[in-house]
Amino acid sequence: MSTADATPLPADSTPPEPAAAPIDYRSIVGRGLWSENMVFAQMLALCPLLAVTGTATNGLGMGLATTAVLLLANVGVALIRNWVSASVRIPVFVVLIATLVTLVDMSINAWLHDLYKVLGLFIALIVCNCGILGRAEAFASKNPVGAAAVDGLAMGLGFTLALVVLGAVRELLGAGTLFAGASLLLGEPFRFMELTLIPDYGGFLLMILPPGGFLALGFLIAGKRVWDGRQARRAAAAVPDSAAA
């Protein structure tokens, strides 16, 4: 058909918008849990990480509190992203995150008071976690609510995983136990988590103290990078084989 035969668009019409690319939720989850893990990859929020991970139980409590804030903050930012001016978006995001942290802090104080006494000031300091503001600015403010919720949940669970693993390593080497005091901090239904893996263990005090946290974290980050390097080399070696086939 010639150009002259083409039917012109009406004067007041606009060309249709291109269809939005489908959201890869699997990739979002993978980034939050592993490849862009807030601790092992980005090395953010190290202050509460090293302060509260003397036991796996404390790490779990802090991780879940941070996950709740991350999830709610991402959802809130995604909901208001089209109504907030770019010039004031950062202050608005900070106020939203501070409000959510206050609600989480009050909730833990009301229903998990023993855990609140252990975590103390570090719950309120979640508002200073640059990872939360970073996800709000880098992802939630540019994506719909569903994707923002998945990103917040994945990043929070990745952070929780890092806290629990680091706390478990320090607790095991420092006291020979795992999830000590889980029933006192999280409630009686969690008593099954309390394990004594090394009976009559004298303990290794250094691992309970902050220097032990730095050492354990360094070895865990190094282990992740070694694993990622091996996976990258395997993937690179598989490319010539597939091309030859």
C-alpha positions in Angstrom: 0.0 0.0 0.0 1.4 3.4 -0.9 1.9 6.3 1.5 -1.0 8.1 -0.1 -3.4 5.3 0.7 -2.5 5.4 4.5 -5.3 6.9 6.6 -4.0 9.9 8.4 -4.5 10.2 12.2 -7.0 12.8 13.3 -5.5 16.1 14.3 -6.4 15.8 18.0 -5.1 12.2 18.3 -1.8 11.1 19.9 0.2 8.1 19.1 -0.3 5.2 21.5 2.2 4.8 24.3 4.6 1.9 24.0 3.6 -1.1 26.2 5.5 -1.2 29.5 8.1 -4.0 29.7 7.0 -6.9 31.9 8.4 -6.9 35.4 10.9 -9.7 36.2 9.9 -10.5 39.8 12.4 -13.4 39.9 15.2 -11.0 39.1 14.0 -8.6 41.8 14.0 -11.4 44.4 17.4 -12.6 43.3 18.9 -9.2 43.6 17.5 -8.6 47.1 18.5 -12.0 48.5 21.9 -12.4 46.9 23.5 -10.3 44.1 22.6 -6.9 45.6 22.3 -8.0 49.2 22.3 -5.0 51.5 25.1 -6.3 53.6 27.2 -8.8 51.7 27.1 -6.9 48.4 26.5 -3.2 49.2 27.9 -3.3 52.8 25.2 -1.0 54.1 23.7 -0.8 57.6 26.8 -2.2 59.3 26.3 -0.3 62.6 23.1 -2.2 63.7 24.5 -5.3 62.0 27.5 -5.5 64.2 25.8 -4.1 67.3 22.9 -6.6 67.6 24.2 -9.8 66.1 25.7 -11.3 69.3 23.0 -14.0 68.9 21.0 -15.2 66.0 17.8 -14.4 67.9 18.7 -10.7 68.1 19.6 -10.7 64.4 16.3 -12.2 63.5 14.3 -9.7 65.5 16.2 -6.7 64.0 16.0 -8.2 60.5 12.2 -8.6 60.7 11.7 -5.1 62.0 13.8 -3.7 59.2 11.9 -5.8 56.7 8.6 -4.5 57.8 9.9 -0.9 57.4 11.4 -1.6 54.0 8.2 -3.2 52.7 5.9 -0.5 54.0 8.2 2.3 52.9 8.5 0.9 49.3 4.7 0.5 49.1 4.1 4.0 50.4 6.6 5.6 48.1 5.2 3.8 45.1 1.7 5.0 46.0 2.7 8.7 46.2 5.4 8.8 43.6 3.2 10.6 41.0 2.1 13.2 43.5 5.4 14.3 45.0 7.5 16.9 43.4 11.0 15.9 42.5 12.4 18.9 44.5 10.9 17.6 47.8 10.8 13.9 47.3 13.8 13.1 49.6 12.4 15.0 52.7 9.0 13.4 52.0 10.5 9.9 51.9 12.5 10.5 55.1 9.3 11.7 56.9 7.5 8.6 55.6 10.3 6.2 56.8 10.5 7.9 60.2 6.8 7.5 60.7 6.9 3.8 59.8 10.0 3.3 62.1 8.1 4.9 65.0 5.1 2.6 64.4 7.3 -0.5 64.3 9.2 0.7 67.4 6.0 1.2 69.4 4.6 -2.2 68.2 7.7 -4.1 69.3 7.6 -2.3 72.6 4.0 -3.2 73.1 3.9 -6.9 72.0 7.6 -8.0 72.1 8.9 -6.0 75.0 11.8 -8.4 75.9 13.1 -8.1 72.3 12.6 -4.3 72.6 14.8 -4.2 75.7 17.5 -6.1 73.9 17.5 -4.1 70.6 16.8 -0.8 72.3 17.9 2.3 70.5 18.8 0.4 67.3 15.1 0.0 66.4 14.7 3.8 66.3 18.0 4.0 64.3 16.4 2.0 61.5 15.4 5.4 60.1 19.1 6.1 59.5 19.5 3.0 57.5 20.6 4.4 54.1 19.5 1.1 52.4 15.9 1.9 53.1 16.0 5.4 51.7 18.2 4.1 48.8 15.5 1.5 47.8 12.8 4.2 48.0 14.7 6.6 45.8 16.3 4.1 43.3 13.4 1.6 42.9 10.1 2.4 44.6 9.9 5.9 43.2 10.2 4.6 39.6 8.1 1.4 39.7 4.5 0.3 40.4 3.3 -0.8 43.8 3.6 -4.5 43.2 7.2 -4.4 42.1 8.1 -2.0 44.9 6.5 -4.4 47.4 8.4 -7.4 46.1 11.7 -5.4 46.1 11.2 -4.2 49.7 10.3 -7.7 50.9 13.3 -9.2 49.0 15.8 -6.6 50.3 14.4 -7.0 53.8 14.7 -10.8 53.8 18.2 -10.5 52.3 19.1 -8.2 55.2 17.5 -10.5 57.7 19.4 -13.4 56.2 22.7 -11.5 56.7 21.9 -10.7 60.3 20.8 -14.2 61.2 23.8 -15.9 59.5 26.3 -13.5 61.1 24.5 -13.8 64.5 24.5 -17.6 64.2 28.2 -17.7 63.4 29.1 -15.4 66.3 26.8 -17.2 68.8 28.0 -20.7 67.8 31.7 -19.8 68.1 31.2 -17.6 71.1 28.8 -19.7 73.2 28.1 -23.0 71.4 24.4 -22.3 71.0 21.9 -21.2 68.4 18.9 -18.9 68.9 19.4 -18.7 72.6 16.6 -16.9 74.4 14.2 -17.2 71.4 11.3 -18.1 73.6 11.9 -15.1 75.9 12.4 -12.6 73.1 9.9 -13.9 70.5 7.4 -15.9 72.6 7.0 -19.4 73.9 6.1 -20.9 70.4 9.7 -20.2 69.4 11.3 -22.4 72.1 12.0 -25.2 69.6 14.6 -22.9 68.0 16.8 -22.9 71.1 19.7 -25.3 70.4 22.9 -26.2 72.3 25.2 -27.5 69.7 28.4 -27.7 71.8 27.6 -28.9 75.4 30.0 -27.7 78.2 31.6 -25.2 75.8 33.8 -22.7 77.6 33.0 -20.0 75.0 35.1 -17.7 72.8 34.5 -14.2 74.1 36.0 -12.4 71.1 33.2 -13.6 68.8 30.6 -12.1 71.1 32.4 -8.7 71.2 32.3 -6.2 68.2 35.8 -7.2 67.0 34.5 -10.7 66.5 31.6 -9.3 64.5 34.1 -7.5 62.1 36.1 -10.7 61.7 33.0 -12.9 61.0 31.6 -10.4 58.6 34.8 -10.1 56.7 35.0 -13.9 56.2 31.4 -14.1 55.1 31.8 -11.3 52.5 35.0 -13.0 51.3 33.2 -16.3 51.0 30.4 -14.7 49.0 32.8 -13.1 46.6 34.7 -16.4 46.1 31.4 -18.1 45.3 30.3 -15.4 42.9 33.7 -15.5 41.2 33.5 -19.3 40.6 29.9 -19.0 39.3 31.0 -16.2 36.9 33.9 -18.3 35.6 31.6 -21.3 35.1 29.2 -19.2 33.2 32.0 -17.7 31.0 33.3 -21.2 30.3 29.9 -22.5 29.3 29.5 -19.7 26.6 32.2 -21.1 24.1 30.8 -24.6 24.6 27.3 -23.5 23.7 28.6 -21.5 20.7 30.5 -24.5 19.4 27.4 -26.7 19.7 
